[in-house]
Amino acid sequence: MKDFKDKVMFLTGAAHGFGTEIAKEGARRGMKLALIDIDEPALKRVYKEVADMGAQVEMIPADVTKEEDVDKAVKLTMKRFNQIDLLINDAGIALPGRVWELPSRDWEWIMHVNLMSQVYAMQQIIPIMLKQKTHCAILNVASIAGLIDTPGMPAYHASKFASVGMTEATAYDLQRMNADIEMHVMCPGFVQTDLYHTEKHRPAQYTDTTDPYYTSDVFKGGQQVSEFVIKNGMPIDSIALTVFQALEDDEFYILTHPVFNTMIGDRVKRIVNGDKPDVHVMDGLM
Ligand SMILES: NC(=O)c1ccc[n+]([C@@H]2O[C@H](COP(=O)([O-])OP(=O)(O)OC[C@H]3O[C@@H](n4cnc5c(N)ncnc54)[C@H](O)[C@@H]3O)[C@@H](O)[C@H]2O)c1
């Protein structure tokens, strides 16, 4: 996608981090914006900022774990702008915790935010894009955690590997149909955002204050690790430009941290050799 002026972007996760940066860059490029997020007060601030930049913008508070909320957001966007050219599925959460410790409710929560919300939006928006017959693009924000694995956050890896696989498979399906829809999957390393504040975005249906897990040292330890790696990540300044440059260049995999490229290659070698994961390959990196 090279021309962004007057194109309509449907963006989830717009209230913080990557989403806010992408919304502002879209506004700079003259895009019309549908901004979706569960954090309404923060979304209002972003809405005001991009409206002050001159963007036509629709603010849609929604919980993307709920299919009906995503459907409603798509309908409101179509009512306001009558088309959707760029879908960016950015909303995401990070939950540390080993398989045998993280409650099943949290597994459901993370799979719904990081994977199912992308499915819900694509189910609604791909048919609209196909009918529109204009050049369109879809970018799913996954993570480097969708290409390589590390200890301590299997649920995050599961959701992000699934997002990468789903995006790749959809790219094949759209190519087979000669659909004029570009697919992209973003796989960043650590970037300084609010991602370690995931608990603030826990919807009521995934809340259970009676579970001892949430007062345990294991839970607190996971939160501290999450905060440490995000706070020590790359500054966010270049993220939106990276996204728009990748869209312009029609890059499928959008990577941000070359330091992880060797680990991607090593994982592929390990798979074809039948070797087991070696925790020591992470020494010095995490
Ligand atoms: N920051 C990093 O280091 C990093 C690295 C790799 C991938 N990512 C991915 O980038 C994406 C953006 O994350 P970020 O780092 O900007 O974090 P962030 O917490 O700053 O932003 C995430 C946004 O998603 C929203 N959100 C969460 N649950 C929601 C729900 N149920 N419904 C609607 N909105 C919801 C939050 O309110 C927030 O605005 C995520 O998918 C994340 O997994 C981030």
The ligand as a Tripos MOL2 file, in Angstrom:
@<TRIPOS>MOLECULE
LIG
   44    48     1     0     0
SMALL
NO_CHARGES

@<TRIPOS>ATOM
      1 N1          6.0010   -3.6460   23.4630 N.am      1 LIG1
      2 C1          6.6360   -4.7230   23.0630 C.2       1 LIG1
      3 O1          7.7810   -4.9890   23.4650 O.2       1 LIG1
      4 C2          5.9870   -5.6450   22.0660 C.ar      1 LIG1
      5 C3          6.8030   -6.6030   21.4400 C.ar      1 LIG1
      6 C4          6.2250   -7.4690   20.5260 C.ar      1 LIG1
      7 C5          4.8890   -7.3810   20.2230 C.ar      1 LIG1
      8 N2          4.1210   -6.4480   20.8490 N.ar      1 LIG1
      9 C6          2.6910   -6.4250   20.4980 C.3       1 LIG1
     10 O2          2.3320   -5.1160   20.0820 O.3       1 LIG1
     11 C7          0.9360   -4.9230   20.2950 C.3       1 LIG1
     12 C8          0.7350   -3.5900   20.9820 C.3       1 LIG1
     13 O3          1.2900   -3.6800   22.2880 O.3       1 LIG1
     14 P1          1.9920   -2.4520   23.0160 P.3       1 LIG1
     15 O4          3.3580   -2.8730   23.3280 O.co2     1 LIG1
     16 O5          1.7520   -1.2090   22.2760 O.co2     1 LIG1
     17 O6          1.1980   -2.5110   24.4160 O.3       1 LIG1
     18 P2          0.1880   -1.4910   25.0780 P.3       1 LIG1
     19 O7         -0.2980   -2.1470   26.3230 O.co2     1 LIG1
     20 O8          0.8470   -0.1550   25.1840 O.co2     1 LIG1
     21 O9         -1.0080   -1.4100   24.0220 O.3       1 LIG1
     22 C9         -1.9470   -2.4570   23.8690 C.3       1 LIG1
     23 C10        -3.3190   -1.8720   23.6650 C.3       1 LIG1
     24 O10        -4.2850   -2.9460   23.5470 O.3       1 LIG1
     25 C11        -5.4470   -2.5620   24.2850 C.3       1 LIG1
     26 N3         -6.2370   -3.7320   24.7040 N.ar      1 LIG1
     27 C12        -5.8770   -4.7020   25.5850 C.ar      1 LIG1
     28 N4         -6.9030   -5.5570   25.7650 N.ar      1 LIG1
     29 C13        -7.9190   -5.1210   24.9780 C.ar      1 LIG1
     30 C14        -9.2500   -5.5890   24.7550 C.ar      1 LIG1
     31 N5         -9.7430   -6.6810   25.3800 N.pl3     1 LIG1
     32 N6        -10.0350   -4.9020   23.8830 N.ar      1 LIG1
     33 C15        -9.5660   -3.7790   23.2510 C.ar      1 LIG1
     34 N7         -8.3150   -3.2920   23.4410 N.ar      1 LIG1
     35 C16        -7.5010   -3.9610   24.2950 C.ar      1 LIG1
     36 C17        -4.8930   -1.8050   25.4920 C.3       1 LIG1
     37 O11        -5.8670   -1.0160   26.1400 O.3       1 LIG1
     38 C18        -3.7710   -1.0020   24.8570 C.3       1 LIG1
     39 O12        -4.2320    0.2510   24.3990 O.3       1 LIG1
     40 C19         0.4630   -6.1250   21.1190 C.3       1 LIG1
     41 O13        -0.1810   -7.0400   20.2670 O.3       1 LIG1
     42 C20         1.7610   -6.7050   21.6620 C.3       1 LIG1
     43 O14         1.6610   -8.0750   21.9400 O.3       1 LIG1
     44 C21         4.6390   -5.5580   21.7540 C.ar      1 LIG1
@<TRIPOS>BOND
     1     1     2 1
     2     2     3 2
     3     2     4 1
     4     4     5 ar
     5     4    44 ar
     6     5     6 ar
     7     6     7 ar
     8     7     8 ar
     9     8     9 1
    10     8    44 ar
    11     9    10 1
    12     9    42 1
    13    10    11 1
    14    11    12 1
    15    11    40 1
    16    12    13 1
    17    13    14 1
    18    14    15 2
    19    14    16 1
    20    14    17 1
    21    17    18 1
    22    18    19 2
    23    18    20 1
    24    18    21 1
    25    21    22 1
    26    22    23 1
    27    23    24 1
    28    23    38 1
    29    24    25 1
    30    25    26 1
    31    25    36 1
    32    26    27 ar
    33    26    35 ar
    34    27    28 ar
    35    28    29 ar
    36    29    30 ar
    37    29    35 ar
    38    30    31 1
    39    30    32 ar
    40    32    33 ar
    41    33    34 ar
    42    34    35 ar
    43    36    37 1
    44    36    38 1
    45    38    39 1
    46    40    41 1
    47    40    42 1
    48    42    43 1
@<TRIPOS>SUBSTRUCTURE
     1 LIG1         1 GROUP 0 **** ****
